Amino acid sequence: MTRILTRGDLLTLLDPSACLDALRDGFARDAGGAAVEGQRIRTDLPFPGTATALLPGLLPGVEAYTVKVNAKFPAATPALRGVICLHDGADGELLALLDSATITAWRTGLAAALGTHVLASPGSDVVGVVGAGAQADLVVTGLRRLRPLRDLVVHDLSPERAAAFAARHGGGVAGSAAEVAARAGIVVLATWSRAPLLDLPDVRPGAHLTTLGVDEPGKQELSPALLRAAGVLAVDDRPLAAAMGVLAATGLPAGAAHATLGELLRGDHPGRTGPDQITVYGPVGLPWQDLALSLLAWREAGRRGVGAEIDLLA
């Protein structure tokens, strides 16, 4: 039987703390690199959008895998739609079909919260958000479980969306990305931008920046000068970041990344070493992250009887 898990089902099943634990465990399992093996296939369409597939999502010691297919249409609402197939690793049985937009937002936002927390100065307690969408929402949600936050400031092209975000999380609205960076020690960018939103003079000494929007060729949120000035520039996977992520956006090679998030969480890299260092985390997103959260949701759904079951082979 295949369990169907909609967005509403997933919002009922997923718990931020449990998801953070699952993602942290996944990065720990990746010591040998086996967890990130897989393919990210992206193609333009003869419509105003792109198609992306991530396959397979694998983790060492986990007898299951995922295949994800997404459609990205920036002008649509929602802009991301798709499905994740969760398969049994023993015989390929299709265990679940899950809404990919929800899983993608949760795994991207919460993994970014881990990267943000481990790199940001321990005393940083004011978060700035540029791009008030679902991914930034999950970063702030995750950060609140990892460190105390005193204040929040948000900027979005839509003033209404920025105001709603600020109301949800308890904070204020800024008129520009530069104003956000001037007021916050932690800055999270999650936009569709194809030009730098922040340059080196915009950023305070000791600030941390997480750039989530740069997940395909042509997108850019931070200037080359800012990236080169970073005391620690971290990514989730060096070759992927150089092919289509934060490194590709500025022409930097894979070796320009000082660390991966896995290396930081495992203690293989010291991370921030001084209070005035600027640090940057620029993930693209890895297939195994879909597996980690899909498996968590599927198991919880079985325990609680959530979601419809169908026999696709009937």
DOBA-295442 format. One record per residue (C-alpha): z, x, y. Coordinates in steps of 0.25 Angstrom, whole numbers. Last residue first. Layout:
REM DOBA-295442
Z|X|Y
...
END
This chain:
REM DOBA-295442
-32|-19|-11
-34|-4|-8
-28|-6|6
-16|-12|1
-8|-17|13
6|-15|18
11|-20|32
21|-12|40
36|-11|40
44|-12|27
56|-4|32
56|7|22
40|7|20
39|7|35
48|19|36
40|27|26
27|24|33
33|27|47
38|41|43
25|44|35
17|40|48
26|49|56
24|62|48
10|59|44
5|57|59
12|70|62
5|77|51
-8|75|58
-4|83|70
-4|80|85
-10|87|97
2|94|102
4|101|116
18|106|119
20|114|131
32|122|136
34|128|150
45|139|150
55|139|161
67|137|151
63|148|142
60|149|127
53|136|124
48|136|109
54|146|99
43|145|89
45|144|74
57|135|77
52|124|68
51|115|79
43|125|88
34|129|77
31|115|73
28|112|88
18|123|88
20|136|96
14|145|106
1|138|108
-10|147|114
-13|152|100
-22|139|98
-31|143|109
-30|138|123
-43|131|129
-35|122|138
-36|108|131
-38|116|117
-23|121|118
-17|107|121
-25|100|110
-39|100|103
-42|112|96
-31|122|101
-20|111|99
-25|109|85
-25|124|82
-11|125|87
-4|113|81
7|106|87
7|113|100
16|122|109
14|130|122
27|137|125
28|145|137
18|137|143
10|143|154
-3|143|147
-2|128|145
1|125|160
-11|134|164
-20|127|154
-16|113|161
-9|102|153
-14|88|149
-27|91|143
-37|82|134
-51|87|131
-49|89|116
-39|81|109
-23|80|108
-20|84|123
-12|72|127
2|77|121
5|88|131
20|91|130
25|99|142
38|106|144
44|111|157
51|124|159
45|127|172
40|114|178
25|110|176
15|106|187
12|120|191
7|122|176
-3|111|176
-1|96|172
-11|85|169
-22|94|164
-35|87|161
-40|78|150
-28|69|150
-26|58|139
-11|59|141
2|63|134
9|73|143
24|75|141
32|83|151
46|89|149
53|95|161
49|83|169
48|81|184
37|90|189
29|88|176
30|73|178
25|75|193
13|83|188
9|72|178
9|62|190
15|51|197
28|51|189
36|39|183
50|38|179
59|38|167
66|30|156
58|30|144
52|16|144
52|14|159
45|28|161
34|24|151
32|10|157
31|17|171
21|27|166
13|16|159
12|8|172
9|21|180
-3|23|171
-9|37|173
5|41|167
17|49|172
31|49|166
45|54|170
57|55|161
71|58|162
84|63|156
79|66|142
88|70|131
81|77|119
75|74|106
76|59|104
72|57|119
60|67|116
54|58|105
54|46|114
48|54|126
37|59|116
35|45|111
32|40|124
23|51|127
15|48|115
14|33|118
9|35|133
14|38|146
5|50|150
13|61|157
27|61|153
39|69|159
52|71|152
65|75|159
75|81|149
72|96|149
84|103|145
80|108|132
67|114|138
55|107|131
49|114|119
56|107|107
57|94|114
42|93|118
38|97|104
47|86|98
43|76|108
28|79|105
30|76|90
36|63|95
24|59|104
13|64|94
20|57|82
24|45|89
10|43|96
2|46|84
10|37|75
9|25|85
-6|27|87
-9|29|72
-5|16|68
-1|18|53
-9|15|40
1|18|28
2|23|14
-13|25|11
-12|31|-3
-18|45|-3
-13|48|-17
-1|58|-16
-2|61|-1
1|46|3
-8|42|15
-4|38|29
-16|33|37
-14|34|52
-22|24|60
-28|23|74
-27|19|89
-25|28|101
-28|23|115
-20|11|114
-25|5|123
-39|11|124
-44|20|135
-40|32|128
-47|28|115
-42|37|104
-44|32|89
-35|38|79
-36|41|64
-24|47|56
-24|52|42
-10|54|36
-4|61|24
7|60|14
15|68|4
23|75|14
27|89|10
19|96|21
14|86|31
0|81|32
-7|72|42
-22|72|36
-29|70|45
-29|66|60
-41|58|64
-46|56|79
-56|47|85
-59|47|100
-62|37|111
-71|31|121
-82|27|111
-92|36|104
-80|43|98
-75|57|100
-69|64|87
-56|69|83
-52|75|69
-38|81|68
-37|87|54
-25|91|45
-16|103|43
-4|101|52
7|100|42
3|112|34
6|122|45
16|130|37
28|126|46
23|112|47
35|105|40
43|107|52
33|100|61
33|89|51
48|88|52
48|87|67
38|76|66
47|68|56
60|70|64
53|66|77
48|53|69
62|50|64
67|51|79
56|43|84
57|32|74
45|25|69
45|12|61
45|1|71
35|8|80
27|11|68
26|-4|64
22|-8|78
11|2|78
6|-3|64
10|2|51
1|-2|39
7|1|25
-3|4|14
0|0|0
END
